[in-house]
Amino acid sequence: MVIWSYSWKEQDVLAERNDRNGTSQEEQSKRQQRAERILDAAAELILRWGYRKTTIDDIARRAGVAKGTIYLHWKTREELFAALIKREKVELAEDIKQRIIVDPEGATLRGILKHSALALMKRPLMKAVLLRDLEVLGKLAHREQSSAAYAERLTGFKTYLELLREQDLVRTDLSLRAQVYMLSAIFAGFFLVAPLMPDELTLSDEELAELLAETGSRHFYPPKSPLRICGAAVAPEAPR
């Protein structure tokens, strides 16, 4: 949903394993670059052909490596695509974070919604995850849309919303559970409707993000408070 929180430990684990094996920094770097190239190829092909039609042979050919090389990084095709989705989550979360930091109003609820939407629009694979696009993701969609996976993605947002509620920066006459449900529905709804709109009613990415943020925030601020609130209490000062 809105804040994609994820803890990625793979690089730390790999570095520790390499230290034990006496692998040099240069070799580690080459291995990481090769893994990134393979994941880039997998991302390109899954968006073009879909998960079901994308094979290890296709990915190896596109990445310019031998098929066996891929299995040095991941034991199965499923593990490779799981690593791809994991990388996308990490990069999306970092993109949202950077957008928020440079925006003085980025830590407001409105800012969070806007920047989350804009970042997601730049990542078609994560849009496919949000929309449960079976054509792109195939059986990966079922795993990514499980209750456990969705709860994981909501963790950061729930924590943020709890902090706003504690400081009376959002209305508290609704339960936290109801508010999370509402925002999830609003956020996903905007992305579901967008491709269905006729050309004359299509919005730009910026317009869609602004409207989504406006719609979401209107339902959360206390009735007598302004729609735009200061996020200084919950965010670091933006760079000057």
Number of C-alpha atoms within 10 A of each C-alpha: 24 24 21 21 18 18 8 12 8 12 10 10 11 13 14 13 12 15 13 9 9 10 13 11 12 9 12 15 11 12 14 15 12 18 20 15 18 25 22 15 18 24 21 16 19 21 16 12 14 18 22 14 13 19 16 18 14 15 24 19 14 16 20 13 15 13 15 11 13 22 14 11 15 15 10 13 14 13 13 20 19 16 16 18 19 16 17 18 21 15 16 21 19 16 17 23 19 12 18 22 16 13 15 18 20 24 26 25 27 27 24 22 27 26 26 25 27 19 20 21 16 13 14 14 22 18 18 17 19 19 15 18 18 16 16 23 22 16 15 19 19 15 15 18 15 11 10 11 12 15 13 15 18 18 16 16 19 18 11 16 17 14 15 20 16 10 10 12 20 23 17 16 9 10 11 15 9 10 19 17 11 14 20 15 13 17 21 17 13 16 19 14 9 15 10 10 11 8 8 6 9 13 13 10 14 14 13 18 25 19 17 22 22 18 17 22 20 16 15 22 21 15 11 6 11 10 16 15 16 15 19 14 13 13 15 12 15 14 8 5
